[in-house]
Amino acid sequence: MPIYTNPFKLFDLPLDADEAAIKAHKLSVQARIQHNSGTELVYIGHHQLPKDTVLKLLKELDNYQTRQYHLAIYEHKKLLNFLEYGHLNYFRNSQSLTSTENADFFKFIGPYFGFQYGETLLQAIKTQDKETLSLLSATSLPMVGDFEDQCYKHANYYVESTIKELKNLQDKQELNHMSERELLSYLPNRTIELYNMLPDYFYAARNLIGNEVYQLSIVLTQNFGRSDGASVMLKQGLKLKLDSTVRKNLESMLGKFSIKSKFPNFILIAITFIAILFMMKYIETNFLGG
């Protein structure tokens, strides 16, 4: 779990510490933990970390470039608090990273930033926290390496679960007996609203959901004669932000049911019943009445 730890903060080092001071501190810490095993937790100040993590941070302080990264993070308190604790003040009226740092810096913080961002975004979807979701989605992420993938992968797995559920639904024989409410539970309004709030990165995933809704409508009509269920799901799918091709497919399929939808079943039954009464009256008058 890539939780960020800042060595300047951990070791209580002054920001202007020179090479000699850092080396002396490194030797002191190494001597203190030399008898501990690599995975054993050791105390550094008020913090408890695995020995391997402490040695890694000491090594990063040795390297001038990574030391500068840690220093920049330490001086950017909102970024530091986000990387360490997931605090969201960084996203509120904060200067964008893309205007102040370079690609190598993004690669360095990518695992830590991606972990905190990804976990926060996922929880916002699960708990229907629209404020946090809107805050995160409004943030422009740097287009460097797999930075976006690291930030969005947890939420992407969650969205993909909806795609899989719709696909699996197509193979269920229970479709013949499912109520419209049961069908809608696979793509409820609250889920659509949240998915529509997600960044453009999820554009393809929304289209895949739309495609599965289209396939589901085919199964409902061809296998079970369920134009009612198909219509409901198609209307639900059209609430998603989709590209024009997927949208047209759903609209075209829905259009096939429009004529039937103008005459609900109870009206058709009533018309049939009245027609039978007229026919009986006709027979009675012309063949039985005389």
Backbone as CSV, one residue per row, in Angstrom:
resi,resn,N_x,N_y,N_z,CA_x,CA_y,CA_z,C_x,C_y,C_z
1,MET,0.857,-1.186,0.000,0.000,0.000,0.000,0.898,1.243,0.000
2,PRO,0.978,1.972,-1.113,1.938,3.078,-1.256,1.510,4.374,-0.562
3,ILE,1.521,4.361,0.776,1.274,5.589,1.531,2.574,6.393,1.576
4,TYR,2.475,7.652,1.267,3.670,8.492,1.204,4.163,8.869,2.605
5,THR,5.473,8.860,2.777,6.112,9.341,4.003,7.212,10.311,3.610
6,ASN,7.186,11.496,4.172,8.194,12.493,3.833,9.383,12.391,4.786
7,PRO,10.590,12.162,4.257,11.755,11.961,5.121,12.148,13.212,5.915
8,PHE,11.937,14.394,5.353,12.266,15.612,6.104,11.387,15.711,7.349
9,LYS,10.141,15.358,7.192,9.208,15.381,8.321,9.488,14.228,9.277
10,LEU,9.719,13.033,8.728,9.941,11.846,9.549,11.194,11.980,10.418
11,PHE,12.281,12.397,9.790,13.553,12.479,10.504,13.784,13.840,11.169
12,ASP,12.795,14.722,11.043,12.871,16.059,11.639,14.140,16.785,11.183
13,LEU,14.343,16.750,9.859,15.524,17.392,9.278,15.204,18.826,8.873
14,PRO,16.134,19.755,9.069,15.913,21.122,8.570,15.911,21.126,7.046
15,LEU,15.130,22.003,6.438,15.010,22.032,4.980,16.329,22.404,4.308
16,ASP,17.218,23.091,5.040,18.493,23.496,4.447,19.637,22.552,4.842
17,ALA,19.279,21.334,5.264,20.312,20.369,5.659,21.228,20.068,4.481
18,ASP,22.540,20.136,4.722,23.495,19.871,3.636,23.853,18.391,3.600
19,GLU,24.725,18.028,2.662,25.103,16.625,2.478,25.696,16.033,3.749
20,ALA,26.541,16.800,4.443,27.209,16.299,5.641,26.200,16.012,6.749
21,ALA,25.228,16.894,6.913,24.230,16.716,7.965,23.342,15.505,7.670
22,ILE,22.996,15.346,6.417,22.157,14.208,6.025,22.908,12.898,6.209
23,LYS,24.188,12.883,5.847,24.997,11.673,5.999,25.147,11.291,7.460
24,ALA,25.379,12.287,8.319,25.531,12.022,9.756,24.237,11.458,10.331
25,HIS,23.118,12.009,9.915,21.824,11.539,10.407,21.557,10.121,9.913
26,LYS,21.922,9.852,8.677,21.723,8.520,8.099,22.491,7.470,8.894
27,LEU,23.762,7.760,9.209,24.588,6.812,9.962,24.023,6.571,11.353
28,SER,23.476,7.628,11.954,22.899,7.510,13.294,21.674,6.599,13.292
29,VAL,20.804,6.796,12.290,19.593,5.976,12.207,19.944,4.526,11.892
30,GLN,20.871,4.324,10.963,21.261,2.968,10.584,21.846,2.203,11.768
31,ALA,22.633,2.890,12.573,23.231,2.249,13.741,22.157,1.843,14.752
32,ARG,21.122,2.654,14.858,20.062,2.414,15.843,19.183,1.225,15.463
33,ILE,19.067,0.954,14.156,18.148,-0.107,13.724,18.881,-1.298,13.091
34,GLN,20.190,-1.352,13.250,20.965,-2.366,12.543,20.621,-3.796,12.966
35,HIS,20.122,-3.977,14.176,19.826,-5.326,14.646,18.379,-5.748,14.378
36,ASN,17.608,-4.859,13.806,16.228,-5.206,13.462,16.175,-5.884,12.090
37,SER,15.182,-6.767,11.905,15.007,-7.409,10.599,14.331,-6.429,9.640
38,GLY,14.365,-6.775,8.347,13.877,-5.848,7.324,12.424,-5.466,7.455
39,THR,11.593,-6.436,7.822,10.157,-6.152,7.909,9.721,-5.733,9.311
40,GLU,10.633,-5.754,10.239,10.299,-5.409,11.627,10.007,-3.913,11.752
41,LEU,9.015,-3.579,12.553,8.656,-2.186,12.775,9.654,-1.542,13.734
42,VAL,10.097,-0.354,13.361,11.033,0.400,14.201,10.453,1.788,14.474
43,TYR,10.850,2.356,15.597,10.369,3.682,15.956,11.325,4.754,15.447
44,ILE,10.752,5.703,14.735,11.482,6.898,14.310,10.663,8.078,14.825
45,GLY,11.153,8.696,15.890,10.364,9.746,16.530,9.086,9.147,17.078
46,HIS,7.940,9.709,16.661,6.640,9.195,17.102,6.023,8.253,16.071
47,HIS,6.788,7.906,15.050,6.269,7.064,13.977,6.845,5.661,14.057
48,GLN,6.078,4.695,13.602,6.500,3.307,13.567,6.397,2.793,12.146
49,LEU,7.543,2.431,11.569,7.581,1.976,10.178,8.442,0.737,10.056
50,PRO,8.239,-0.048,8.973,9.138,-1.182,8.726,10.561,-0.677,8.477
51,LYS,11.526,-1.438,8.917,12.925,-1.059,8.744,13.241,-0.823,7.264
52,ASP,12.720,-1.658,6.388,12.984,-1.518,4.956,12.526,-0.159,4.429
53,THR,11.392,0.327,4.924,10.878,1.631,4.497,11.798,2.741,4.954
54,VAL,12.293,2.628,6.178,13.213,3.638,6.715,14.497,3.688,5.888
55,LEU,15.036,2.522,5.555,16.262,2.469,4.752,16.028,3.032,3.352
56,LYS,14.860,2.786,2.797,14.520,3.312,1.471,14.493,4.844,1.500
57,LEU,13.901,5.409,2.524,13.823,6.871,2.639,15.203,7.480,2.842
58,LEU,16.049,6.810,3.602,17.415,7.299,3.790,18.181,7.291,2.469
59,LYS,17.957,6.249,1.679,18.610,6.157,0.369,18.124,7.262,-0.557
60,GLU,16.817,7.575,-0.495,16.270,8.631,-1.346,16.818,9.999,-0.947
61,LEU,17.134,10.175,0.321,17.755,11.429,0.763,19.175,11.558,0.213
62,ASP,19.819,10.422,-0.027,21.177,10.438,-0.582,21.192,10.966,-2.005
63,ASN,20.098,10.702,-2.740,20.013,11.106,-4.138,19.526,12.554,-4.214
64,TYR,20.293,13.382,-4.905,19.961,14.814,-4.948,18.577,15.068,-5.546
65,GLN,18.240,14.368,-6.649,16.986,14.639,-7.330,15.779,14.237,-6.502
66,THR,15.820,13.017,-5.940,14.682,12.591,-5.117,14.586,13.426,-3.843
67,ARG,15.734,13.867,-3.349,15.717,14.756,-2.173,14.988,16.054,-2.498
68,GLN,15.175,16.566,-3.699,14.495,17.793,-4.114,12.996,17.568,-4.249
69,TYR,12.609,16.384,-4.704,11.181,16.068,-4.800,10.539,16.061,-3.417
70,HIS,11.202,15.379,-2.486,10.681,15.327,-1.114,10.624,16.735,-0.512
71,LEU,11.594,17.523,-0.811,11.632,18.892,-0.295,10.474,19.710,-0.862
72,ALA,10.222,19.570,-2.168,9.128,20.306,-2.811,7.777,19.891,-2.223
73,ILE,7.626,18.601,-1.972,6.373,18.110,-1.383,6.212,18.650,0.033
74,TYR,7.286,18.637,0.786,7.230,19.099,2.184,6.835,20.572,2.269
75,GLU,7.283,21.347,1.298,6.967,22.773,1.298,5.546,23.037,0.781
76,HIS,4.972,22.065,0.056,3.604,22.195,-0.456,2.692,21.434,0.513
77,LYS,2.265,22.103,1.579,1.581,21.442,2.691,0.292,20.744,2.263
78,LYS,-0.475,21.371,1.362,-1.726,20.749,0.937,-1.465,19.447,0.179
79,LEU,-0.436,19.449,-0.658,-0.076,18.233,-1.386,0.437,17.179,-0.411
80,LEU,1.251,17.596,0.541,1.787,16.681,1.545,0.664,16.013,2.327
81,ASN,-0.299,16.799,2.774,-1.407,16.252,3.557,-2.278,15.303,2.730
82,PHE,-2.373,15.574,1.428,-3.136,14.658,0.574,-2.393,13.349,0.399
83,LEU,-1.100,13.415,0.102,-0.322,12.204,-0.125,-0.232,11.347,1.132
84,GLU,-0.145,11.986,2.299,-0.009,11.243,3.552,-1.345,10.766,4.115
85,TYR,-2.349,11.634,4.051,-3.602,11.337,4.749,-4.853,11.361,3.865
86,GLY,-4.716,11.780,2.615,-5.874,11.850,1.740,-6.733,13.085,1.963
87,HIS,-6.192,14.111,2.632,-6.959,15.340,2.853,-7.226,16.035,1.515
88,LEU,-8.443,16.539,1.351,-8.872,17.055,0.052,-8.670,18.558,-0.124
89,ASN,-8.080,19.237,0.837,-7.860,20.677,0.689,-6.966,20.996,-0.503
90,TYR,-6.160,20.025,-0.900,-5.300,20.226,-2.067,-6.115,20.568,-3.315
91,PHE,-7.323,19.988,-3.416,-8.146,20.176,-4.605,-9.025,21.423,-4.527
92,ARG,-9.011,22.096,-3.402,-9.826,23.296,-3.228,-8.955,24.533,-3.398
93,ASN,-9.172,25.251,-4.491,-8.441,26.495,-4.765,-6.933,26.307,-4.683
94,SER,-6.476,25.175,-5.179,-5.041,24.897,-5.151,-4.439,25.048,-6.541
95,GLN,-3.200,25.515,-6.584,-2.524,25.665,-7.872,-2.304,24.297,-8.490
96,SER,-2.593,24.177,-9.751,-2.475,22.897,-10.429,-1.026,22.429,-10.474
97,LEU,-0.835,21.127,-10.261,0.506,20.553,-10.348,1.107,20.744,-11.740
98,THR,0.259,20.669,-12.756,0.767,20.682,-14.124,1.475,21.980,-14.482
99,SER,1.240,23.031,-13.733,1.863,24.311,-14.068,3.134,24.569,-13.271
100,THR,3.448,23.661,-12.336,4.587,23.948,-11.471,5.681,22.892,-11.480
101,GLU,5.360,21.695,-11.936,6.324,20.616,-11.832,6.607,19.993,-13.200
102,ASN,7.567,19.017,-13.196,7.941,18.381,-14.455,7.528,16.915,-14.482
103,ALA,7.735,16.306,-15.626,7.276,14.936,-15.821,7.917,13.958,-14.846
104,ASP,9.198,14.131,-14.564,9.875,13.222,-13.639,9.282,13.312,-12.240
105,PHE,8.868,14.509,-11.858,8.232,14.684,-10.554,6.918,13.912,-10.504
106,PHE,6.132,13.981,-11.598,4.870,13.253,-11.639,5.100,11.753,-11.543
107,LYS,6.119,11.266,-12.203,6.435,9.839,-12.134,6.808,9.439,-10.710
108,PHE,7.463,10.336,-10.008,7.879,10.059,-8.633,6.684,9.977,-7.698
109,ILE,5.757,10.928,-7.803,4.623,10.947,-6.868,3.447,10.102,-7.364
110,GLY,3.533,9.628,-8.625,2.424,8.904,-9.225,1.835,7.786,-8.368
111,PRO,2.634,6.858,-7.851,2.069,5.764,-7.042,1.351,6.257,-5.792
112,TYR,1.922,7.282,-5.135,1.320,7.804,-3.896,0.059,8.614,-4.200
113,PHE,0.159,9.483,-5.192,-0.977,10.320,-5.575,-2.111,9.438,-6.114
114,GLY,-1.731,8.473,-6.974,-2.712,7.591,-7.583,-3.458,6.768,-6.548
115,PHE,-2.735,6.290,-5.526,-3.376,5.495,-4.484,-4.409,6.317,-3.720
116,GLN,-4.023,7.505,-3.252,-4.943,8.338,-2.468,-6.118,8.805,-3.327
117,TYR,-5.819,9.252,-4.531,-6.875,9.731,-5.429,-7.839,8.592,-5.766
118,GLY,-7.266,7.434,-6.112,-8.083,6.295,-6.511,-8.995,5.808,-5.407
119,GLU,-8.464,5.700,-4.188,-9.268,5.249,-3.058,-10.371,6.253,-2.734
120,THR,-10.036,7.535,-2.806,-11.020,8.573,-2.494,-12.123,8.602,-3.539
121,LEU,-11.751,8.482,-4.809,-12.737,8.482,-5.898,-13.655,7.275,-5.784
122,LEU,-13.097,6.114,-5.499,-13.889,4.896,-5.371,-14.898,5.018,-4.231
123,GLN,-14.451,5.521,-3.088,-15.350,5.669,-1.946,-16.439,6.701,-2.232
124,ALA,-16.092,7.726,-3.000,-17.090,8.741,-3.355,-18.201,8.128,-4.202
125,ILE,-17.832,7.200,-5.089,-18.833,6.516,-5.918,-19.686,5.595,-5.047
126,LYS,-19.032,4.809,-4.197,-19.751,3.835,-3.370,-20.711,4.508,-2.395
127,THR,-20.291,5.650,-1.844,-21.121,6.335,-0.844,-21.988,7.423,-1.463
128,GLN,-21.921,7.562,-2.787,-22.708,8.567,-3.517,-22.404,9.973,-3.006
129,ASP,-21.119,10.201,-2.762,-20.650,11.508,-2.291,-20.405,12.404,-3.510
130,LYS,-21.440,13.107,-3.926,-21.366,13.901,-5.148,-20.406,15.079,-5.025
131,GLU,-20.310,15.647,-3.834,-19.421,16.798,-3.643,-17.967,16.409,-3.876
132,THR,-17.547,15.288,-3.260,-16.171,14.820,-3.453,-15.938,14.373,-4.885
133,LEU,-16.915,13.681,-5.450,-16.793,13.210,-6.827,-16.627,14.382,-7.787
134,SER,-17.400,15.422,-7.575,-17.310,16.616,-8.416,-15.963,17.300,-8.240
135,LEU,-15.483,17.354,-7.007,-14.198,17.992,-6.702,-13.047,17.273,-7.400
136,LEU,-13.039,15.951,-7.318,-11.967,15.168,-7.934,-12.065,15.191,-9.457
137,SER,-13.270,15.100,-9.973,-13.463,15.044,-11.430,-13.089,16.355,-12.103
138,ALA,-13.154,17.449,-11.361,-12.840,18.763,-11.928,-11.336,19.010,-12.002
139,THR,-10.555,18.109,-11.416,-9.097,18.284,-11.378,-8.442,17.725,-12.627
140,SER,-7.628,18.538,-13.272,-6.885,18.082,-14.448,-5.650,17.319,-13.992
141,LEU,-5.563,16.077,-14.407,-4.411,15.258,-14.036,-3.342,15.348,-15.119
142,PRO,-2.086,15.298,-14.721,-1.004,15.384,-15.709,-0.982,14.190,-16.636
143,MET,-0.814,14.456,-17.920,-0.771,13.406,-18.924,0.664,12.892,-19.055
144,VAL,1.104,12.212,-18.011,2.475,11.703,-17.967,2.444,10.209,-17.661
145,GLY,3.033,9.416,-18.537,3.095,7.979,-18.302,1.730,7.393,-18.005
146,ASP,1.660,6.595,-16.925,0.386,5.981,-16.544,-0.230,6.679,-15.335
147,PHE,0.051,7.978,-15.194,-0.444,8.736,-14.041,-1.961,8.639,-13.946
148,GLU,-2.657,8.851,-15.061,-4.118,8.770,-15.058,-4.589,7.365,-14.692
149,ASP,-3.954,6.363,-15.256,-4.352,4.978,-14.985,-4.252,4.660,-13.498
150,GLN,-3.176,5.148,-12.859,-2.990,4.897,-11.435,-4.081,5.564,-10.610
151,CYS,-4.532,6.729,-11.048,-5.562,7.467,-10.322,-6.952,6.873,-10.516
152,TYR,-7.204,6.316,-11.693,-8.561,5.896,-12.035,-8.797,4.399,-11.976
153,LYS,-7.765,3.601,-11.744,-7.920,2.151,-11.900,-8.925,1.561,-10.917
154,HIS,-8.956,2.052,-9.667,-9.897,1.480,-8.691,-11.340,1.767,-9.096
155,ALA,-11.604,2.999,-9.488,-12.951,3.371,-9.926,-13.313,2.639,-11.216
156,ASN,-12.319,2.430,-12.063,-12.571,1.749,-13.339,-13.011,0.299,-13.106
157,TYR,-12.392,-0.372,-12.114,-12.795,-1.733,-11.770,-14.257,-1.747,-11.324
158,TYR,-14.649,-0.712,-10.583,-16.016,-0.635,-10.078,-17.002,-0.458,-11.238
159,VAL,-16.681,0.446,-12.160,-17.552,0.668,-13.317,-17.620,-0.590,-14.183
160,GLU,-16.498,-1.272,-14.315,-16.472,-2.508,-15.102,-17.359,-3.588,-14.490
161,SER,-17.560,-3.529,-13.162,-18.437,-4.509,-12.525,-19.877,-4.328,-13.004
162,THR,-20.282,-3.099,-13.285,-21.616,-2.847,-13.836,-21.738,-3.458,-15.224
163,ILE,-20.694,-3.298,-16.024,-20.675,-3.882,-17.376,-20.816,-5.406,-17.293
164,LYS,-20.064,-6.023,-16.376,-20.111,-7.483,-16.235,-21.478,-7.957,-15.749
165,GLU,-22.087,-7.201,-14.825,-23.401,-7.582,-14.311,-24.462,-7.536,-15.414
166,LEU,-24.394,-6.513,-16.268,-25.341,-6.412,-17.381,-25.111,-7.540,-18.393
167,LYS,-23.851,-7.888,-18.584,-23.536,-8.984,-19.520,-24.032,-10.320,-18.963
168,ASN,-23.789,-10.551,-17.665,-24.225,-11.806,-17.048,-25.750,-11.909,-17.003
169,LEU,-26.395,-10.769,-16.864,-27.855,-10.744,-16.803,-28.477,-11.318,-18.078
170,GLN,-27.797,-11.152,-19.189,-28.323,-11.604,-20.474,-28.452,-13.126,-20.559
171,ASP,-27.725,-13.831,-19.680,-27.749,-15.298,-19.706,-28.709,-15.894,-18.682
172,LYS,-29.396,-15.047,-17.935,-30.271,-15.545,-16.875,-31.680,-15.834,-17.395
173,GLN,-32.159,-17.040,-17.086,-33.512,-17.421,-17.479,-34.563,-16.636,-16.690
174,GLU,-34.140,-16.101,-15.534,-35.067,-15.321,-14.710,-35.538,-14.045,-15.393
175,LEU,-34.874,-13.670,-16.472,-35.278,-12.467,-17.207,-36.756,-12.493,-17.578
176,ASN,-37.252,-13.698,-17.828,-38.641,-13.834,-18.254,-39.625,-13.386,-17.173
177,HIS,-39.173,-13.460,-15.898,-40.073,-13.158,-14.795,-39.674,-11.899,-14.019
178,MET,-38.578,-11.281,-14.400,-38.116,-10.108,-13.660,-39.050,-8.921,-13.868
179,SER,-39.348,-8.240,-12.777,-40.155,-7.028,-12.881,-39.296,-5.897,-13.426
180,GLU,-39.946,-4.830,-13.846,-39.198,-3.674,-14.342,-38.310,-3.107,-13.238
181,ARG,-38.793,-3.135,-12.000,-37.993,-2.630,-10.882,-36.730,-3.465,-10.703
182,GLU,-36.850,-4.781,-10.837,-35.678,-5.656,-10.705,-34.665,-5.373,-11.813
183,LEU,-35.153,-5.166,-13.021,-34.254,-4.855,-14.133,-33.539,-3.535,-13.897
184,LEU,-34.275,-2.535,-13.422,-33.695,-1.215,-13.185,-32.645,-1.237,-12.085
185,SER,-32.714,-2.220,-11.196,-31.736,-2.299,-10.109,-30.320,-2.547,-10.628
186,TYR,-30.205,-3.027,-11.865,-28.887,-3.259,-12.460,-28.279,-1.969,-13.016
187,LEU,-29.105,-0.948,-13.219,-28.607,0.345,-13.690,-29.540,1.441,-13.165
188,PRO,-29.515,1.668,-11.856,-30.432,2.645,-11.259,-30.024,4.086,-11.581
189,ASN,-30.947,4.992,-11.368,-30.696,6.406,-11.668,-29.497,6.963,-10.909
190,ARG,-29.354,6.578,-9.643,-28.253,7.116,-8.839,-26.891,6.698,-9.409
191,THR,-26.823,5.476,-9.940,-25.567,5.005,-10.553,-25.276,5.780,-11.828
192,ILE,-26.285,5.991,-12.642,-26.115,6.748,-13.880,-25.645,8.163,-13.591
193,GLU,-26.241,8.788,-12.601,-25.863,10.164,-12.250,-24.401,10.234,-11.834
194,LEU,-23.958,9.274,-11.037,-22.567,9.259,-10.573,-21.610,8.977,-11.727
195,TYR,-21.959,8.012,-12.591,-21.092,7.666,-13.716,-20.979,8.835,-14.701
196,ASN,-22.053,9.592,-14.837,-22.014,10.758,-15.730,-21.120,11.871,-15.182
197,MET,-20.887,11.863,-13.882,-20.032,12.872,-13.261,-18.548,12.539,-13.394
198,LEU,-18.245,11.304,-13.747,-16.849,10.876,-13.844,-16.147,11.573,-15.005
199,PRO,-14.825,11.725,-14.923,-14.050,12.409,-15.980,-14.154,11.705,-17.332
200,ASP,-13.654,12.368,-18.357,-13.710,11.835,-19.725,-12.980,10.502,-19.862
201,TYR,-12.090,10.197,-18.941,-11.374,8.919,-18.951,-12.358,7.751,-18.998
202,PHE,-13.545,7.941,-18.413,-14.547,6.880,-18.311,-15.544,6.904,-19.469
203,TYR,-15.253,7.688,-20.484,-16.124,7.813,-21.652,-16.344,6.458,-22.314
204,ALA,-15.262,5.708,-22.494,-15.355,4.393,-23.143,-16.164,3.423,-22.287
205,ALA,-15.984,3.485,-20.968,-16.703,2.584,-20.076,-18.207,2.843,-20.138
206,ARG,-18.591,4.129,-20.206,-20.019,4.451,-20.314,-20.600,3.908,-21.620
207,ASN,-19.825,3.995,-22.693,-20.284,3.451,-23.975,-20.442,1.929,-23.912
208,LEU,-19.555,1.268,-23.185,-19.658,-0.185,-23.039,-20.920,-0.558,-22.265
209,ILE,-21.270,0.246,-21.271,-22.521,0.014,-20.544,-23.698,0.156,-21.510
210,GLY,-23.647,1.204,-22.336,-24.689,1.418,-23.335,-24.818,0.243,-24.282
211,ASN,-23.693,-0.315,-24.708,-23.714,-1.465,-25.618,-24.330,-2.698,-24.956
212,GLU,-24.023,-2.888,-23.661,-24.588,-4.036,-22.959,-26.097,-3.869,-22.760
213,VAL,-26.544,-2.647,-22.562,-27.984,-2.380,-22.470,-28.656,-2.730,-23.802
214,TYR,-27.997,-2.379,-24.893,-28.519,-2.692,-26.235,-28.632,-4.206,-26.416
215,GLN,-27.577,-4.928,-26.050,-27.590,-6.386,-26.187,-28.652,-7.008,-25.286
216,LEU,-28.814,-6.442,-24.095,-29.824,-6.942,-23.168,-31.229,-6.763,-23.742
217,SER,-31.451,-5.638,-24.411,-32.771,-5.385,-25.008,-33.083,-6.410,-26.104
218,ILE,-32.064,-6.834,-26.845,-32.252,-7.856,-27.884,-32.650,-9.183,-27.251
219,VAL,-31.938,-9.555,-26.177,-32.240,-10.810,-25.481,-33.653,-10.781,-24.909
220,LEU,-34.024,-9.672,-24.297,-35.344,-9.543,-23.685,-36.470,-9.711,-24.713
221,THR,-36.270,-9.132,-25.888,-37.334,-9.184,-26.907,-37.322,-10.493,-27.681
222,GLN,-36.161,-10.934,-28.139,-36.100,-12.118,-28.999,-36.294,-13.421,-28.227
223,ASN,-35.754,-13.478,-27.003,-35.825,-14.729,-26.238,-37.057,-14.832,-25.351
224,PHE,-37.552,-13.673,-24.895,-38.632,-13.708,-23.905,-39.846,-12.858,-24.285
225,GLY,-39.780,-12.177,-25.413,-40.890,-11.324,-25.803,-41.148,-10.192,-24.826
226,ARG,-40.081,-9.735,-24.154,-40.214,-8.714,-23.110,-39.899,-7.324,-23.663
227,SER,-40.756,-6.821,-24.537,-40.533,-5.468,-25.058,-40.700,-4.423,-23.961
228,ASP,-41.483,-4.753,-22.936,-41.657,-3.827,-21.818,-40.347,-3.623,-21.069
229,GLY,-39.704,-4.755,-20.733,-38.411,-4.675,-20.033,-37.339,-4.053,-20.893
230,ALA,-37.349,-4.387,-22.192,-36.361,-3.816,-23.107,-36.514,-2.303,-23.196
231,SER,-37.739,-1.817,-23.279,-37.988,-0.374,-23.372,-37.489,0.353,-22.139
232,VAL,-37.767,-0.230,-20.980,-37.338,0.384,-19.718,-35.822,0.507,-19.657
233,MET,-35.120,-0.564,-20.018,-33.656,-0.550,-19.946,-33.048,0.370,-20.999
234,LEU,-33.650,0.427,-22.182,-33.149,1.325,-23.233,-33.280,2.786,-22.796
235,LYS,-34.404,3.125,-22.201,-34.598,4.490,-21.716,-33.584,4.812,-20.624
236,GLN,-33.281,3.812,-19.806,-32.296,4.006,-18.744,-30.906,4.221,-19.337
237,GLY,-30.557,3.415,-20.332,-29.252,3.550,-20.981,-29.068,4.898,-21.646
238,LEU,-30.141,5.455,-22.182,-30.070,6.750,-22.862,-29.833,7.911,-21.903
239,LYS,-29.924,7.653,-20.611,-29.626,8.694,-19.621,-28.114,8.866,-19.426
240,LEU,-27.345,7.902,-19.921,-25.886,7.973,-19.817,-25.308,8.943,-20.844
241,LYS,-24.146,9.499,-20.529,-23.396,10.294,-21.499,-22.731,9.326,-22.463
242,LEU,-23.231,9.268,-23.693,-22.762,8.297,-24.674,-22.304,9.003,-25.942
243,ASP,-21.507,8.290,-26.743,-21.172,8.862,-28.044,-22.365,8.694,-28.982
244,SER,-22.330,9.392,-30.099,-23.495,9.459,-30.996,-23.887,8.093,-31.549
245,THR,-22.900,7.240,-31.845,-23.195,5.922,-32.427,-23.971,5.042,-31.457
246,VAL,-23.486,4.953,-30.219,-24.152,4.128,-29.211,-25.544,4.678,-28.928
247,ARG,-25.651,5.996,-28.839,-26.948,6.633,-28.566,-27.948,6.321,-29.686
248,LYS,-27.508,6.417,-30.932,-28.406,6.147,-32.061,-28.879,4.699,-32.064
249,ASN,-27.994,3.778,-31.691,-28.380,2.368,-31.622,-29.494,2.153,-30.601
250,LEU,-29.344,2.773,-29.436,-30.353,2.626,-28.395,-31.666,3.283,-28.815
251,GLU,-31.564,4.458,-29.418,-32.768,5.163,-29.857,-33.495,4.387,-30.957
252,SER,-32.732,3.793,-31.867,-33.336,3.019,-32.954,-34.076,1.804,-32.417
253,MET,-33.452,1.118,-31.461,-34.095,-0.047,-30.861,-35.349,0.364,-30.099
254,LEU,-35.273,1.457,-29.374,-36.423,1.940,-28.613,-37.569,2.338,-29.539
255,GLY,-37.216,2.883,-30.718,-38.228,3.314,-31.681,-39.092,2.173,-32.182
256,LYS,-38.568,0.960,-32.148,-39.320,-0.195,-32.617,-40.496,-0.523,-31.702
257,PHE,-40.399,-0.027,-30.449,-41.460,-0.321,-29.498,-42.426,0.848,-29.339
258,SER,-42.187,1.937,-30.069,-42.969,3.163,-29.841,-44.441,2.988,-30.195
259,ILE,-44.726,2.277,-31.295,-46.128,2.083,-31.722,-46.886,1.254,-30.694
260,LYS,-46.240,0.192,-30.249,-46.890,-0.669,-29.273,-47.111,0.064,-27.960
261,SER,-46.128,0.948,-27.609,-46.229,1.645,-26.333,-47.396,2.619,-26.309
262,LYS,-47.895,3.028,-27.525,-49.024,3.959,-27.579,-50.329,3.260,-27.204
263,PHE,-50.328,1.935,-27.272,-51.522,1.167,-26.944,-51.183,0.167,-25.840
264,PRO,-51.295,0.584,-24.597,-51.010,-0.325,-23.484,-51.871,-1.573,-23.563
265,ASN,-51.447,-2.617,-22.903,-52.139,-3.905,-22.969,-53.590,-3.817,-22.536
266,PHE,-53.865,-3.024,-21.487,-55.240,-2.981,-20.993,-56.178,-2.363,-22.027
267,ILE,-55.669,-1.439,-22.873,-56.493,-0.843,-23.931,-56.755,-1.872,-25.026
268,LEU,-55.706,-2.616,-25.384,-55.876,-3.655,-26.399,-56.869,-4.710,-25.946
269,ILE,-56.829,-5.064,-24.668,-57.772,-6.046,-24.128,-59.198,-5.507,-24.183
270,ALA,-59.328,-4.225,-23.811,-60.660,-3.598,-23.817,-61.235,-3.564,-25.225
271,ILE,-60.394,-3.197,-26.194,-60.848,-3.140,-27.595,-61.291,-4.523,-28.064
272,THR,-60.506,-5.530,-27.715,-60.837,-6.898,-28.109,-62.160,-7.339,-27.489
273,PHE,-62.340,-6.993,-26.213,-63.563,-7.372,-25.505,-64.796,-6.728,-26.148
274,ILE,-64.677,-5.424,-26.470,-65.791,-4.706,-27.112,-66.095,-5.316,-28.478
275,ALA,-65.053,-5.663,-29.214,-65.240,-6.265,-30.536,-65.997,-7.579,-30.426
276,ILE,-65.694,-8.364,-29.395,-66.382,-9.639,-29.189,-67.854,-9.408,-28.879
277,LEU,-68.131,-8.381,-28.040,-69.525,-8.065,-27.691,-70.323,-7.686,-28.939
278,PHE,-69.694,-6.838,-29.794,-70.382,-6.441,-31.031,-70.640,-7.645,-31.932
279,MET,-69.676,-8.538,-31.982,-69.830,-9.731,-32.828,-70.947,-10.613,-32.298
280,MET,-71.042,-10.774,-30.968,-72.095,-11.588,-30.376,-73.461,-10.968,-30.641
281,LYS,-73.507,-9.632,-30.530,-74.769,-8.926,-30.789,-75.192,-9.096,-32.241
282,TYR,-74.212,-9.040,-33.137,-74.469,-9.196,-34.573,-75.039,-10.584,-34.855
283,ILE,-74.400,-11.583,-34.266,-74.862,-12.968,-34.479,-76.257,-13.162,-33.926
284,GLU,-76.495,-12.568,-32.706,-77.800,-12.712,-32.076,-78.898,-12.065,-32.929
285,THR,-78.575,-10.887,-33.483,-79.579,-10.143,-34.254,-79.864,-10.787,-35.606
286,ASN,-78.822,-11.244,-36.282,-78.977,-11.693,-37.652,-79.253,-13.197,-37.783
287,PHE,-78.858,-13.970,-36.783,-78.995,-15.425,-36.943,-79.856,-16.089,-35.888
288,LEU,-79.956,-15.436,-34.743,-80.726,-16.065,-33.674,-82.013,-15.343,-33.366
289,GLY,-82.070,-14.081,-33.792,-83.211,-13.278,-33.415,-84.454,-13.544,-34.247
290,GLY,-84.301,-14.079,-35.403,-85.415,-14.209,-36.311,-86.248,-15.402,-36.066
